Amino acid sequence: MAKPRLSRVPARKSSSSTMFLTLLIMFTFLVLILLALGILSIPSSNSRSSHKPNDLSSIVHNVVDKNDYDEGVGEQWVEVISWEPRAFIYHNFLSKEECEYLIDLAKPHMEKSTVVDTETGKSKDSRVRTSSGTFLPRGRDKIIRNIEQRIADFTFIPVEHGEGLQVLHYEVGQKYEPHYDYFMDEFNTKNGGQRIATVLMYLSDVEEGGETVFPSAKGNISAVPWWNELSECGKGGLSVKPKMGDALLFWSMKPDATLDPSSLHGGCPVIRGNKWSSTKWMRVNEYKV
């Protein structure tokens, strides 16, 4: 009579379980070694992904990869400073040489700055804006074309949608009262449509004052790291201190294409020093020059 065969399946299961436990222990040991060496880290609850809208106590910091036309500039990074309005600072966007080039190019042509008449759509003198300025045509030369392409890369808005660069100069006491960059008349939107965004580039440092202030910005504005360095005007809202080479991008329209009233902004009076800046306004459609 043949002897019944004994099943070895349980033994195989036991062997598989032992191997699994061994691998699990080895993996755990490896993770502990990587953590100890600092090669691996556990995500913190204070990471960028947990950054709360309108919380200005910890500005989001993103390093920027350099391009071929970024030679001569320092370390570049972008800070998200506000979501209402949407505003970002691109540090060292321009080199010192580019800043000086724009100033030298504009100096011989500076005139008293004007504002737009909301009823007629035409330019007029006003005490709310006391700076001097001039326009540099879009694509004027190679340096300006490089800057304009960099702006397009930063904003994802085509070069052809941008107006010419405006260079502005503020002396002690000069300012620009809070205003909107978007238009309330039909005359100024015939070419290119509405202004969608602004890139404000600081061409010089300012010893005191001259901040760009957003009085209607949402958030704990006094929590910004540079709060104690601001003038009284600068403490009237979310403010950015001028620093040579930095570029401030803010949007005049919301993602749903409606106008954003929180984009109200102004230039605080210069208290000490001189302020030079350059503005690029972008339109919804192509702006013909």
Number of C-alpha atoms within 10 A of each C-alpha: 3 4 5 6 6 6 8 8 9 9 10 11 11 11 11 12 12 12 12 12 11 12 12 12 12 12 12 12 12 12 15 13 13 13 13 11 10 9 9 12 11 6 9 9 9 9 9 14 10 9 15 11 12 18 18 22 16 15 18 17 14 13 12 12 9 13 8 5 13 18 10 12 17 15 13 17 17 21 16 17 28 22 19 20 24 21 21 19 22 23 22 22 26 25 18 16 13 18 20 15 14 20 19 11 13 19 15 9 13 16 15 14 19 18 16 17 15 14 10 12 16 13 12 11 13 14 13 16 20 20 24 19 21 21 17 18 13 18 18 11 10 9 14 19 14 14 19 22 19 18 22 17 12 14 17 10 19 17 22 19 21 26 23 21 23 18 26 24 25 24 18 16 16 22 24 21 16 19 17 16 19 24 18 15 16 14 14 18 18 10 16 18 19 23 24 24 25 23 23 22 27 26 29 21 18 21 15 19 26 34 25 24 24 26 21 17 23 18 18 13 22 16 15 17 12 11 16 10 12 17 19 10 18 24 18 16 20 26 28 20 23 25 20 23 23 26 26 22 23 23 25 28 22 17 11 7 11 10 18 19 17 20 27 19 24 23 25 25 25 21 16 14 16 19 28 26 25 22 20 19 20 29 23 19 18 17 18 11 11
